[in-house]
Amino acid sequence: MSAPLLLDLTHTSHTRARTGVQRVARALHAALGSRGRAVTHDPYLAGWRTLQGWERANLVSPHVASTRGAQWPWPARLAGHLRRRWRARRALGPQPDATVADGAHGLLVPEIFSATVGATLPELFARVRGPRVAIFHDALALQLPELTPAKTVARFPAYLVELLAFDAIAAVSADSAATLTKYWNWLGAKNPPPVATLPLGVDRPPPPPAPRSLIGHTPAILCVGSIEGRKNHLALLEACRQLWVAGGRFELRLIGLAHPETGRAALQRIRELQAAKFPLSYHGAVPDLMLEEAYRWCDFTVYPSVREGFGLPVLESVIRGKPCICSRFGAVGESARGGGCRMLDRVDVPSLAHAIGELLTAPMELRELGAAAQARKIRTWDDYLNDLMAWMNEVPRRA
């Protein structure tokens, strides 16, 4: 496939949040480089256009947002409105800018798009000569509705139907691919697009500045992931509390953006444990440099999520040589099976407490897991993109 490949970054280019989907979208934008052309649907213009300077700056900014929502500054809103009115006066309609799809040989949509974007995708589809492909992350909104924001649960059935309009779907794990296929079968969808499994890559970490000193070092456990219901932080916090009460000597460090709806209970529990003087810190969303420092100083990580579409933090821990405690099932298990992980049959309080306690008191096992992590060959974003583009070259246009 020749360049450029259109990359829809409608949400990611308007937020500095670092949730899993945004990390995937940013990584693809960086890996594509000049082979890609990032586009957005501008609701104030009521059309598609290429990214402007302030939107491109959002993609590479080292600053991290404390909210997930898209932000549109007033000058951008006004500019969109004015261009929309100019078009209306000349009866041009809400057409994409000529530069959006001029010469484009394919379209890649890595985001879980909104209903507004979904309704306007046919306009973009018609301008692209090559395959139109969406990345499918998960259907956790329907699998775990009690742990998902109500608006997301309400939106998801329509989103899964809108995916049927694409030429093909690149699922991030075998578990996600099976989930989507089963849903379409249950729906009775006729002639659905093919679904391929293409596991994601991860960023290669920078080399550590110097070996850390272990003199006076208190064991440190790191948990990276957004604070929300399905991530299961309440079970991790209770497991650690029980170990601390029993005399365990370690620190727990939590990093991740909190969801205001499903993360509320975990945030409250964090504050209670901190008030009780347990060695627990929560830093919210942090810049990359601070995240790298946290990985460097931890002894191992815990990813207690109940269910994931992929589970990037597992591989991000392993690629840094840090063992990870996580589930052995679903998409997380797919990432963990290559080595360097302590896989659990259940991610409940007793199982987490037992696994954490053993790694804290079994230095030999911890070293063996660390060696296994360092020995693994982990796919990078360049690997992922090469596989993705090679596969897209074979995807036919369906209509």
C-alpha positions in Angstrom: 0.0 0.0 0.0 1.4 3.4 -1.0 1.2 6.4 1.2 -0.7 8.2 2.5 -2.9 6.2 4.7 -5.7 8.2 6.4 -5.7 8.0 10.2 -8.8 9.1 12.0 -7.8 10.9 15.2 -11.0 12.8 15.8 -10.9 12.2 19.6 -7.2 11.7 20.3 -6.2 15.0 18.6 -8.5 16.9 21.0 -7.3 15.4 24.3 -4.1 14.9 26.1 -5.5 11.9 28.0 -3.4 8.7 27.9 -6.0 5.9 28.1 -5.3 2.7 26.2 -7.1 3.7 23.0 -5.4 7.1 22.9 -2.0 5.5 23.4 -2.7 3.2 20.5 -3.8 6.1 18.3 -0.8 8.2 19.2 1.6 5.3 18.7 0.2 4.6 15.2 0.5 8.3 14.3 4.1 8.4 15.3 5.0 5.1 13.6 3.3 6.1 10.3 5.2 9.3 10.0 5.0 10.6 6.4 3.2 7.5 5.3 0.0 8.7 7.1 -2.3 11.7 7.0 -4.2 12.4 10.3 -7.7 13.6 9.8 -10.6 14.7 12.1 -14.3 15.2 11.9 -14.9 18.9 12.8 -18.4 19.2 14.3 -18.3 23.0 14.0 -17.4 22.7 10.3 -19.7 19.7 9.9 -17.1 18.0 7.8 -13.8 16.2 7.6 -10.4 17.9 7.4 -6.7 17.4 8.1 -5.3 18.2 11.5 -4.3 21.8 12.3 -1.2 22.8 14.2 -2.8 22.9 17.7 -4.3 19.4 17.1 -0.9 18.0 16.0 0.6 19.5 19.1 -1.8 17.6 21.3 -0.6 14.3 19.8 3.0 14.9 20.9 2.6 17.0 24.0 4.5 15.7 27.1 1.7 17.1 29.2 -1.0 14.7 30.4 -4.7 15.7 30.8 -6.6 15.0 34.0 -9.9 14.5 32.1 -10.8 12.2 29.1 -13.1 14.6 27.2 -12.3 16.3 24.0 -11.3 20.0 24.2 -12.0 22.5 21.3 -10.7 26.0 21.9 -13.1 28.9 21.0 -11.0 30.1 18.0 -11.2 26.6 16.4 -15.0 26.5 17.0 -15.5 29.9 15.5 -13.3 29.1 12.5 -15.3 25.9 11.9 -18.6 27.8 12.1 -17.4 30.5 9.7 -16.2 28.0 7.1 -19.5 26.1 7.5 -21.5 29.2 6.8 -19.3 30.1 3.8 -20.0 26.7 2.3 -23.7 26.9 3.0 -23.9 30.2 1.1 -22.2 28.6 -1.9 -24.3 25.4 -1.7 -21.2 23.3 -1.2 -22.5 21.2 1.6 -20.5 19.4 4.3 -17.8 18.0 2.0 -14.4 16.9 3.2 -11.5 19.2 2.5 -9.8 18.3 -0.8 -6.6 17.5 1.1 -8.3 15.0 3.3 -8.6 12.1 0.9 -6.6 13.3 -2.1 -4.4 10.4 -3.1 -5.3 8.3 0.0 -5.0 4.6 -0.5 -6.7 3.5 2.7 -8.4 4.5 5.9 -7.5 3.3 9.4 -9.8 4.1 12.4 -8.1 3.2 15.7 -10.6 4.9 18.0 -14.0 3.8 19.4 -15.8 6.5 17.4 -18.9 8.5 18.6 -22.3 8.3 17.0 -21.7 11.7 15.3 -18.5 10.4 13.7 -20.1 7.1 12.8 -22.9 9.0 10.9 -20.3 10.9 8.9 -17.9 8.1 8.0 -19.7 7.3 4.7 -18.6 10.7 3.5 -15.0 9.7 4.1 -15.4 6.2 2.9 -16.5 7.5 -0.5 -13.3 9.5 -0.9 -10.9 6.7 -0.1 -9.8 4.3 -2.9 -8.3 1.6 -0.8 -9.6 -0.5 2.2 -11.4 1.1 5.1 -10.3 -0.7 8.3 -11.2 -0.2 11.9 -9.2 -1.4 14.9 -11.4 -3.3 17.4 -10.4 -3.1 21.0 -13.1 -4.8 23.0 -16.8 -5.1 23.8 -16.4 -4.8 27.6 -19.2 -2.3 27.7 -21.6 -5.2 26.9 -19.7 -7.9 28.7 -19.3 -5.9 32.0 -22.1 -3.3 31.9 -22.2 -3.0 35.7 -18.5 -1.8 35.6 -18.9 0.5 32.6 -20.3 4.1 32.3 -24.0 4.1 31.4 -23.5 6.3 28.3 -20.9 3.9 26.9 -23.2 0.9 27.5 -26.0 2.6 25.7 -23.8 3.6 22.7 -22.0 0.2 22.2 -24.7 -1.9 20.3 -24.9 0.8 17.6 -21.1 1.1 17.4 -20.8 -2.7 16.8 -23.3 -2.5 14.0 -21.5 0.5 12.5 -18.4 -1.6 12.3 -20.2 -3.7 9.7 -19.7 -1.0 7.1 -15.9 -1.4 7.1 -14.0 -3.5 4.7 -12.2 -5.4 7.5 -11.6 -5.3 11.2 -8.2 -5.6 12.9 -8.9 -7.0 16.4 -6.2 -6.4 19.0 -6.4 -9.9 20.5 -7.9 -13.3 19.7 -10.3 -12.8 22.6 -11.5 -9.5 21.1 -11.8 -11.1 17.6 -13.9 -13.9 18.9 -16.1 -11.5 20.9 -16.9 -9.4 17.9 -17.5 -12.4 15.6 -19.9 -14.0 18.2 -21.8 -10.8 18.6 -22.3 -10.4 14.8 -23.4 -14.0 14.6 -25.9 -13.5 17.4 -27.1 -10.4 15.6 -27.6 -12.3 12.4 -25.4 -10.0 10.4 -25.2 -10.8 6.7 -21.8 -10.8 5.0 -19.9 -9.2 7.8 -16.3 -7.9 7.1 -13.4 -10.3 7.9 -11.9 -10.0 11.3 -8.2 -10.5 11.7 -6.2 -10.8 15.0 -3.2 -8.4 15.1 -1.8 -8.1 18.6 -0.6 -4.6 19.5 2.9 -3.4 20.0 4.5 -1.4 22.8 7.0 1.4 23.0 10.6 0.4 23.5 11.7 2.0 26.8 14.7 4.3 27.0 17.8 2.8 28.6 17.9 3.5 32.4 20.2 6.3 33.3 22.2 4.2 35.8 21.7 1.0 37.9 19.6 1.7 40.9 21.0 1.3 44.4 19.3 -1.3 46.6 20.7 0.0 49.8 17.8 0.8 52.2 15.4 -0.1 49.4 11.8 -0.8 50.5 10.1 -3.2 48.1 7.9 -1.3 45.7 4.9 -2.6 43.7 3.5 -0.6 40.7 0.1 -0.7 39.2 -0.4 1.2 35.9 -3.9 1.6 34.5 -6.9 3.9 34.6 -8.8 3.8 37.8 -12.2 2.4 36.8 -14.5 -0.4 37.8 -13.3 -3.3 35.6 -9.6 -2.6 36.5 -10.3 -4.2 39.9 -8.3 -1.8 42.0 -10.6 -2.4 45.0 -9.4 -6.0 45.2 -5.8 -5.0 44.9 -6.1 -2.4 47.6 -7.7 -4.8 50.0 -5.1 -7.5 49.3 -2.4 -5.0 50.1 -4.1 -3.8 53.2 -4.3 -7.4 54.5 -0.6 -7.8 53.8 0.3 -4.6 55.5 -1.7 -5.5 58.6 0.0 -8.8 58.7 3.4 -7.0 58.8 4.2 -6.9 55.1 6.9 -4.3 54.3 6.4 -2.8 50.8 5.0 0.3 49.0 2.2 0.4 46.5 2.2 3.0 43.8 -0.8 3.6 41.6 -0.7 5.5 38.3 -3.6 6.1 36.0 -6.4 8.5 35.1 -9.5 8.0 37.3 -12.9 7.7 35.7 -15.3 10.0 37.5 -18.1 7.4 37.5 -16.7 3.9 37.8 -13.5 4.9 39.6 -15.2 6.7 42.4 -15.2 3.8 44.9 -11.5 3.0 44.3 -10.6 6.7 44.8 -12.4 6.8 48.1 -10.7 3.7 49.3 -7.3 5.1 48.3 -8.0 8.2 50.4 -9.1 6.0 53.4 -5.9 3.9 53.2 -3.7 7.0 52.9 -5.4 8.6 55.9 -4.7 5.4 57.9 -0.9 5.9 57.0 -0.5 2.9 54.8 2.4 3.2 52.3 0.2 3.9 49.3 0.6 6.6 46.7 -1.6 7.6 43.8 -0.3 10.0 41.2 -3.1 10.1 38.6 -2.1 10.4 35.0 1.6 11.2 34.7 4.1 12.3 32.0 6.2 9.6 30.3 9.4 10.5 32.3 7.6 10.0 35.6 6.2 6.7 34.4 9.6 5.5 33.4 11.0 6.4 36.8 8.1 4.5 38.5 8.9 1.4 36.4 12.6 1.7 37.2 12.1 1.8 40.9 9.5 -1.0 41.2 10.3 -4.6 42.0 7.3 -5.9 40.0 3.9 -4.8 38.8 0.3 -5.9 39.4 -2.4 -5.6 36.7 -5.5 -6.8 38.5 -8.0 -6.1 35.7 -11.0 -8.4 35.5 -11.1 -8.3 31.7 -9.4 -6.4 28.9 -9.3 -6.2 25.1 -5.5 -6.4 25.2 -3.9 -5.2 28.4 -1.0 -3.0 27.3 0.4 -2.5 30.9 1.3 -6.2 31.0 3.7 -6.0 28.1 4.9 -2.6 29.0 6.0 -4.1 32.3 7.6 -7.1 30.7 9.5 -5.1 28.1 11.2 -3.3 31.0 12.2 -6.5 32.6 9.6 -6.2 35.4 7.5 -9.2 36.3 3.7 -8.7 36.3 1.0 -10.4 38.4 -2.1 -10.7 36.2 -4.9 -13.0 35.1 -4.2 -16.0 32.9 -7.4 -15.7 31.0 -8.7 -13.7 28.1 -6.7 -11.1 26.3 -4.5 -10.4 29.3 -3.5 -14.1 29.4 -2.6 -13.9 25.7 -0.1 -11.2 26.5 1.2 -12.9 29.7 1.8 -16.4 28.3 5.2 -15.5 26.7 6.9 -15.4 30.1 7.8 -13.0 32.8 4.3 -13.0 34.4 2.7 -14.6 37.5 -0.6 -15.7 36.1 -3.6 -16.2 38.3 -6.7 -18.3 37.9 -8.6 -15.5 39.8 -7.9 -11.9 40.4 -9.8 -11.7 43.7 -8.4 -10.6 47.1 -7.1 -13.9 48.3 -5.3 -14.7 45.0 -3.8 -11.3 44.7 -2.6 -11.3 48.4 -1.1 -14.7 48.0 0.8 -13.9 44.8 2.1 -10.5 46.1 3.1 -12.0 49.4 5.0 -14.8 47.6 6.9 -12.5 45.3 7.8 -10.2 48.2 9.3 -13.1 50.1 10.7 -15.3 47.3 13.6 -13.4 45.7 14.6 -16.4 43.6 11.2 -16.6 41.9 11.2 -12.8 41.4 14.7 -13.0 39.7 13.5 -15.9 37.5 10.5 -14.0 36.4 12.6 -11.0 35.7 15.0 -13.0 33.6 12.1 -14.5 31.7 10.7 -11.0 31.1 14.0 -9.7 29.8 14.4 -12.7 27.5 11.1 -12.1 25.8 10.9 -10.6 22.3 8.1 -8.0 22.5 6.5 -6.6 19.5 7.1 -2.8 19.0 4.7 -0.4 17.3 6.9 -0.6 14.2 6.3 -4.4 14.1 2.6 -3.9 14.6 2.4 -1.3 11.9 4.3 -3.4 9.4 2.0 -6.3 10.0 -1.0 -4.1 9.8 -0.1 -2.5 6.5 1.0 -5.8 4.9 -2.4 -7.2 5.9 -4.3 -4.1 4.6 -2.6 -4.6 1.3 -4.5 -7.9 0.9 -7.9 -6.5 2.1 -10.3 -6.0 -0.9 -12.8 -3.2 -1.1 -16.2 -4.6 -0.5 -18.2 -1.8 -2.1 
